[in-house]
Amino acid sequence: MNTQRIFLVLAWAVCFVLSVDTGFTLLNQKNTALNIVGLFFLAGLLVISFKTKAFTKNPFNHNSK
């Protein structure tokens, strides 16, 4: 495994955690409009993650030759 792949996985993980934190922060607001925005934000994040196969494709199993 090369270092570029490791940094890519780490960068994706950091962006994912920050996005989830933002979505849950919006869900915990008192304003109903912000709750709806937070729900759509998290749903969009999940759709993007599944479309890019972020949960189903393991980046560590590839044999680089």
C-alpha positions in Angstrom: 0.0 0.0 0.0 1.3 3.4 -1.0 1.2 6.5 1.2 -1.0 8.3 -1.3 -3.8 5.8 -0.6 -3.4 6.0 3.1 -3.6 9.8 3.0 -6.7 9.6 0.8 -8.4 7.3 3.2 -7.5 9.5 6.1 -8.7 12.6 4.3 -12.0 11.0 3.5 -12.5 9.8 7.1 -11.8 13.3 8.4 -14.2 14.9 5.9 -16.8 12.3 6.7 -16.6 12.8 10.5 -16.7 16.6 10.1 -19.8 16.3 7.8 -21.6 14.0 10.2 -20.8 16.3 13.1 -22.2 19.3 11.1 -25.3 17.3 10.2 -26.0 16.3 13.8 -25.3 19.9 15.0 -28.0 21.1 12.6 -30.4 18.4 13.8 -29.9 19.5 17.4 -30.9 23.1 16.8 -34.2 24.6 18.1 -35.2 25.9 14.7 -37.3 23.4 12.7 -35.9 24.6 9.4 -32.4 23.8 10.5 -33.5 20.4 11.7 -34.8 19.7 8.2 -31.6 21.0 6.6 -29.6 18.8 8.9 -31.7 15.7 8.0 -31.2 16.4 4.2 -27.5 17.0 4.8 -27.0 13.6 6.5 -29.2 11.9 3.9 -27.2 13.5 1.1 -24.0 12.4 2.8 -25.2 8.8 2.9 -26.3 8.9 -0.7 -22.9 10.3 -1.9 -21.1 7.7 0.3 -23.1 4.8 -1.2 -22.8 6.1 -4.8 -19.0 6.4 -4.5 -19.0 2.9 -2.8 -17.2 4.4 0.2 -18.8 1.8 2.6 -18.7 -1.2 0.3 -15.2 -0.9 -1.3 -12.3 -1.6 1.0 -9.3 0.4 -0.2 -6.8 -1.8 1.7 -7.5 -5.0 -0.2 -6.1 -3.8 -3.6 -2.8 -5.4 -4.6 -0.7 -2.8 -6.2 1.8 -4.3 -8.7 
